[in-house]
Amino acid sequence: RISLVTSGVSRSNKRYSWFEYDSEGRGISSYHPSNIYSSGRSGFSDKFTFNYHLKSTTVTNPLGHKSVYKYYTERKNNLYEVSYEGTPYCAASVMTESRIYPNPRRDGDYDLKKTDRNGNVTKDVLRNDVLMSRTFAEGTDNEQTISMTWHANYNLITELKRGNVTEKYDYDEQLNNKLREVNFDNKSYKTTNEYLYHPNNLVKKVTTTHPTGAVTINEYNSQGLLVKTLNANGNITSYGDYNNLGLAHTITLPDLTKAKYTYDSRGKIKTKKNISITGKSLTTTYSYNAFDKIKTAIRSDGIALTYEYDNRGLLTSEKSQRLIGPADDIAFLEKRHSYDLMGNLTSTSYGEPQWMLIHYPCQAEPSSTKSFSTLAIFPIPTDPRPRPICEYGYKYIAKYEINYKYDSMGNLVKVIDNNYNVLAYMTYDGNGNRLTEIDAKGARNKFQYDAFDRVIKHTNPYNKVTEYEYDISKVSKIIDARRNTTKYENNPIMGTEDLNSPDTKLTSFTYDELGNKLTKNDARGIITSYSYNRLGQMVSQVNSVNLTWDYGL
């Protein structure tokens, strides 16, 4: 029997993960200690166990919940069902997955059925291990089927059908997509791609013509690296000064601002310098820990950010400090985080570590103290008075803390502050959809969902109900608490084109080639126009009142 096998060693030369095996060489457990710098196996942060049966295998996660994998044969090479243990907060919370083979059986031909914790069934039909159709909410009023047609020679889809929407695809000799045609409500929307290639057959240029006739262009060098993009509004972004790792040192944005990067030998960003068109710049310098997580980010304007992580790579501390100004006035804030065994956030505290100068002779009681903020990675401020005789050090003072509680399925069920006040309480159905939400004042919101986990009914704290209906992908109707109905006409390419409400009557929308809203025309004949800068950020909204936005570096 192999009792223990080390899977890796941390950068501090301490074992941080273990695997155990049975006499047949099968893994029976895997785990990590709570502290990667410890020397033993006590205090596991996560542990999975595996139990083997004649035709099944049971996997137990760190919270003690089980998943059972069932097979047709003892060799366990034909999985036909996976069952997942549900939450005790919902009696119907069971999810299963099963394979159903035709008779006579043919390898690769089967139906795959998945039943979620609300009893909704998704059915996949596979032939030769290729997905031919997928039916959602089988056997319900919400049932929808997507069917696929595949290329005769390649693993490429040529047609997708879902409800009244059909998508067709075509490809060039290099198997790159050259056509996407969407047919909806007797309308056709075509997107075409034209390719040019380098002598080494890598793409040199892609010209895309959108359904509106607008054109976008992407250009690449002979190594396949992107060097320029031209979007449908004529805005250019360029990339240059690539290193041997394929990373760009300079990116020039459409508004002519630049971002300059330097990298370490692993391709991690060392510095990022943002440069405005007037020459103003802001540089951020990064350092990393042994696991390539950002350790510090120090900006040239005097802001320093410091991060700490546990052995799972989860963020446990965020510190921010302004390095400019007198030592006693330096702003210093810290957030600390803790997690459960499944990686769910269980608490966040807001406070500041303080350097405590304690003035007293040895073996005597303190005579005075002084506190001021500083940061461990920077020099401790100099105090003009004599150094303390005995003790001094850092102390973390939490000013506010929020705690989070979860059920066995990882759903957030309660939010509590550091005074044990309940800020929010939630319940869920088997699929993890939030059924109720109660705030600190006892106000209750209730929700109902369809087979696609979409909200179909919301009951507010005053017992008023709002109902929702959907088309293939978006909300098509809302019946509000006053029983007024708002209808939406949705375009599958752009978005909502018409909105008809008893309050506002008919409102129509238009969009540019990038999907940005251009105009809104309401029932009063008032037209609102929107414009955007070269980065796609909204810069103006014009109607009876004009609004403008400016953006910094």
N, C-alpha and C positions, 0 to 999 in steps of 0.2 A: 504494500500500500504506500502511495505517495502522500505523506501527511501534509506538507506545506510546500508551496512553490511561490517564490517571490516573482511578482509580475513586473516590478520596476523599482527603481531607487530614486528618491527625491534628490534635488540638488544639494541637500544638506547631508547626503549619505545615510539617510534613514529610510528604512523600508516603509512604503506607504500603501501597498495593496497586496492582498493575499488571495490565493485560490486553494481550495481543498478538493481532493479527488477520492473516489472510492477505489476498491481493489480492481475494478475493471477499467480504470482510467477515466471515468466520467466525472465531470465537475459536480460537486455537491454543495459548494458555497463559494461566495466571493464577497469581500468586504474591505473597507478602509477604516483606519482608526480615526477618532475625532480630531486628532492633532497629528499632522504628518511629521512633526518634529519629535514625537514621542518614540520610545524604543519598544513598546509592547503593543498588544492587540486589544487592550481594554478600551472601552468607550468608542464603539464603532459608530461612525457617522452614517454608514449605510451597509446593509448586509442582505444578500439574496441567497436563498437556499433552493436546492433542486432535489426532488424526490422522484425516483423512477419506479414505475409499475409495469405490469406485463404489456399493456397496450396504451399506456398513458404516462405523462410526465407532469408533475405539479411544481410550479414555481411560486415561492413565497417572497413577497417584497419586504422592505424594511419595516413596514407598518403591520406585517403579519397577514396581509391579504393574499389570496391565492388565485393563480390562473392555471387551468387544467387543459393540457393538450392531448387530444385523443387520436389514435391511429387505427387503421384497419388491421395492421399486422404487428407482430412482435418486433419486427425489424425497424418499425417506426419510420418507414420511408414514404408513407401515404397519410398525410394529415387530413382528417375529415371534419374535426370540430375543435374549436377553442372556446372555452367558457371562462368568463371573468367574474370574479366575486363582486357582488354589488355592495352598496353602502347600507348600513343598518337603518339609515334615516328614510329609506324608501324600500318597501317590501317587494316592489316589482323590479328592483334594480338588478337585472341580470342581463349580460350581453353574451351572445353566442355567435359563433361563426362555423358554418358547416359547408362541406363540399358534397355535391350530389352528382354521381356519375351515371351516364346512360347505360342501358343494358342492351347488347353486350358492351362491356366497358372498353373505352379507347383512351389511351394515355393522352392527356392534354385536352380532352373533351369533358367538360363538366359545368355545372351551375354552382356558383358560389353565393351562398346566402348569409347575410349578416343581420342579426336582430339586435337592435339597440336596447337600452335599458327602459325605453318607453314602449317597447313592443313593435316598433316600426322596422320593416324588413326592406333591405336593399339587396337586389338580386343581380348578379353578374352572369352573363352567358359567355363562356369561353370555348373556342374551338381551336385545336392545336396550340393551346396555351395563349391564344390571342383573344382579347376582349372584343366581343361582337356587339354587345348591348349592355346597358346598365339601367335597371328600373328602380326608381326611388319610391318609397312609401307604397310598396306593392300591396294591392288589395284594399287600398283606401281611396277616398275621394281626391286625395292629393297626388295620386300615382302619376309619375312622369317617367318617360323612357328616352334615353339617348341611344341611338344606334350608330354604329361605325361601319364604314366601308374602307377597306385597306387596299393599298397598291398591290398589284399582282406579283411584283418581284421584290419589293422592299417593305421594311417595317415602317410604313408611312401612311397616315390617314388621308384618304381622298375625299371623304364626305362624312359630315356629322349632321344628324337630324335630331331636333328636340322640339316637340310641339310644332308651332308654325314657323320655326326658324330652321333654315338649312344652310350649312356652311360647306363650301367646296374648296378643295385645295389642289394645286398643281405644282410640279417641281421641274427644275432644269436638269441637265445631264450630270451636274455635280451634286444632285439631290438637295439643293437649296430651294426653299419655297419661293415660287415666282408668282403665285396667284392665291388670293383668298377672296372668295365671293360669298357674301352673306345675303340670303334672300329672306325677306320679311314683309308680310302684308302686301304681296305683289310688287315689292320694290327690291331692287338689286343694288348692293353696295360692294364695289370691287376695289381691292387693294393689290397693286402689282409691284413686283420687285425685279429690277434689271441689274444683272451682275457683270462686272468686269473683273478679270483675274490676272494676277502676276504670272510670269513664266513658270513659277514653281507651283501653280494652281491654287495658291492662297488668294482669298478675295482681295481685290484692290479697291473696288468701289461698288456701293449699293445705292441705286436710285429708286426710291419708293414713291409711287404715285397713289395718293389717298382717294377715297370715294368722292371727295369734294374737288379733286383735280390738283390739290396742293402737292408739292414735292418736297421730300426730305432726302438728304444725301449723307452717307457715311463713307469716309475714305480711310484706307489702311496702308501701312507700309508693307514691304516684302516679307517681314516677319509676322505679319498678321496683327500688328498692333494698331489700334485706332489713333489716327493723327488729326482728323477733323470731322466735325458734324455740322450740317446745315439743316436747321429745322424748317418747318412749314412757314414760319414767319420771317425767314431769311436771316435768322440769327446764327452766328458761327461760334463754335467752341473748338479750340485747338489743343492738342496734346503733343508734347515734345520732350527732348532730352531724356530719352529712355535709357535706363541702365541695363546691365546684362541679366537682370532678373525680370525684365519686361515691365518695370515700373517707371511712370512718367515723373520727371523732376519738375516740369513746368506745365501748368494748365492755364490757358487764357480763356476767360469767360466772355460771353457775348457783349457785356458792357465794358470790356477791355480791362477789367480787373484781373489780377493774376494770383495764382497760388503756386508757391515754390516749395518743393519737398526735398529733404535729404533722408537717407535710409541707412539702417545698419546692415550687417552682413546677412541677416535673416529676412530682410525685406520689411522690417518694422520701421515705421516713421520715426525719425529722430527729431526733425524740426519741420514745422509748417509755417510759411511766411505768406500772409495775405497782403497784397499790394494794391492800393487804389489807383485810379487813373491820375490822381494828383501826386502820387509818390508816397503817400502816407502808408505805413506798414504796421503790422502786428505779427509778432513771431511767437510761436508756442513750441517749447522744447519738451520732449517726452523721455521718460525712462521707464523700464519694464522690470518686472520681477522674474524669477527663474522659470515661470510658466507662461511668459510672454503676455502677462496682464499688465495694463498700464499702472505704473507705480506713482509717478508724478507727472504733472503737466504744468509747466511754469511759463506764464505769458510775459511778454516784454512790458506790459503795462502794470506789472507788479502783482498780478493775481497768481497765486500758487494753489494747485489742487493736488491732494495726496490721497491714494487709494490703498486699502488693505483687503485681503481675501482669505477665506479659509481654504482647507486642503481640497475642497471640491471646486474651487474657483469662484465661489459665490462672494459677492462684495459684502464686506463686513464693516467698513469704515470709509467715509468720505469727509475729507477735511479741506477747508478753503481758508486762505489767508491773503490779506493784502499786505505786501511787503514794504509799502511806502508809508512813511510817517513815524512818529515817535513810538518807541517800543510799547509803552503802556496803552497807546491808542490804536495799535494794529488790530484790525478786525479779524476775528478768528472764530469760525463756526465748524461744528462737526456733526455728522449724522452717523449713527451706528445701527447696524442691522443684524438680526439673528434669524435662524432658519430651523425648520424641523427636519426630520430624517429624509423627507421627500423633496427637500429644497424649497418648500413654501416659506415665504417671508412671515415670521412670527412676531417681530417687533422692529420698530424704528424709533430711535431716541434722538432728540435734538438737544445739543448742549455745547460745551466748550471745555477742552482740557486746560487746566490752569497750573502755572508754576507757582508752588507755594514756598515763599521764603519764610522760614520759621526761625525766629531770633530767640535763642535761649542757651544757657550753658549746659553742657552734658549732664545727664541725670537730673535735670530740673524741669519744671513746668514751663511751657511756652510763655513768653512775655509779650510777643506781638507777632502778627502775620501780615503778609502782603501778597496779593494775587494779581497777576496780569497774564494775558494770553501770549502764547508763543507757539512755535511749531517745532517738533523734535528734529526735523531734518535741517533746521536752520540754527545758527548760533543763539544761545540764550542771551537775552539783553543784559548789558552790564549795569549793575546797581552801584551807584557811587558810594554807598555805605559799606562797611566791612561785610565780608561774606558771613553767612550764618555759621555758628560754631558746629552744630551737629547735623540735623536732618533737613533735607530739602528734596523735592521731587515733583512729579506730575500727578495731578488728580483730575479725573473726569467728572464733571458736574452735569448731570442730565437735567435740562430745564423742562423738557416735555417728552412724553413717550406715548406711542400708539402701539397696541398689541393686536394681533390677528389670530383668530381661531379657525380651524378647518375641520370638516368632517373627514371620514376615512377615504373619501374619493378625491380629496384635495380641494373641495369647494369652500370658499370663504364663508363662514357662517356667523362670525361675530367680530366687531371692532370695538376695542376698549381703550380708554385713555389711562394715564398713570394714576388717576384718582378712582379707578375702577368704575367709571361711568361708561355705560354701553352706548356707543355712538351709532351703531347700526347692527341689525340682526337680519339674517337672510336664511331662506330655505330653498331647496332645489328639487327638481324632478330627477329621474334616473339618468337623464342625459346631461345633467349639469346645468340645465336652464333654470334661471332664478325664478322661483314661484312667488315668493313674498320678500318684501324689503321693508323693515321697520326702522325709522330713524330715532334719534335720541329723545324726541318729544312724543314718540309713540305713534306717529303717522305711518299708516300702512299702505303700501302699494302692492297689488297682486297682478300676476301675469299668466296668460295661457299661450300655448304654442301649437303650431301645426306639426305635421310629420317631418318637415324640413327644419325644425327648431326655430321657426320664425314667429315672432310675437303676433298673435291674432286677436288678443284681448288684453286691455290694461284697465284695471279698476283702481281709481285713485283713492286717497284717504277719505274722501267724501262720498265714496261708493258710487261715483260716476264712472261710466264705462266708455272706453274708446276701442273701436274694432278696426282691424286691418285686413285687407285682401291683397293678393300678389298676382303679378303675371309670372312669366318664366323666371325672372330674376329680381324684379323691383316691386315696390309698393304700387298697386294700381288703384286702390280705393281706401279711404279712411272715413269711418263714421264716428264723429266726435261725440262728446258727452251730451250735447244738445240734440243728437241724432241727425245732424247735418252731414251730408256726404260730399267729400272732396274726391274727384277722380283725376288720375294721372295717365297721360298718353306717353309711353316711353319708347324711345328709339334704342335698339340694342347696341348701336354704334356710339352715339353721342350721349344721350341721357333723356331727361324729361323734356318733351317738346311743348306739351299743353297741360295746364293745370286748371281744372274747373271746380270752383268752390262757391257755395251759397254766399259767402261773405265777400270774396273778391271777384267773383264771376270768372270769366275766362282770362287766363294769363298764358302768354306764349314766350318761348325762349329760343334763342339761336346760339350757336357755338362756333368757335374757330376750328381750324384743322387740328389743333392740339387738344380739343375738348374743353377749352376754357369758355366760360359763358361770355357772350358778346353783348346780347341785348335781352331785356325783359320788357314785354309789351303788355300792360295790364288792361282791364276792362274799361278804364277811364280814358284810355288812349295815351297814357303817360308811358313814355319809353325811357328806360334806364339803360345807359351804355356803360360798358366796362372796358378798360384798357389795361395792358400788362407791359412790364419792362422786358428786356431781352432775357431775363432769367425766369420768366413766366410768373413773376410776382405781380399781383394787382397793384396798379399805381393810381387809378382814378375810377370813380363811380359818378356818373353825370346824370342828373335829372333836375328836379326843381331845386335840389340841394346838391352841391358839388363836394365830393370828398376826395382827398388825395392822400397818398402814403409815400413816405420816404424810407429808405433802408440804409443801414449803416454798412460798415466794411465787412 
